[in-house]
Amino acid sequence: MNVSGLAFSGRSALALVAVLAVSLLLNFVGIGYIASGFVGQRDRPVGAERLVTLGARSLPPDLRRGITAALDQRKDDLRSASRGVRDARLALFAAMRAEPFNADAVRAAFADLRGKLAATSEIGQDAIVDALEKATPETRAAIEPPGRRR
């Protein structure tokens, strides 16, 4: 693979493709999440139930409800974090289109986007931990990896 005079081959090319694929996947998830806020009922809380359903189908229903409740308490933080991801993505695309091209600016925009995505993930992870702290041992024992049946 040859990108703007940089040659990538073997493992480095595979690693680059993998990183770009993961980045693209995260961007699609972010776009889907942001778009879900603009479609449908306006009185629903920041799509928290949808996030829980998509991300935690293998969790027991009581735990999913706990996660939803924890996310509902942080809906303003979640909304702000989502706006941060959207703004970081827009800045990234602007840096990609800029003339003259500035590779350092694109790298910085990618780093900013990673930070915004990490902050958004942290909100969700905190909600899961909060729900786990309140869950019974029996509920936690019922947690199974996706695709695994007892």
Helices and strands as residue ranges (DSSP letters): E 2-3, E 6-7, H 10-36, H 48-55, H 61-73, H 75-97, H 103-134, H 137-141
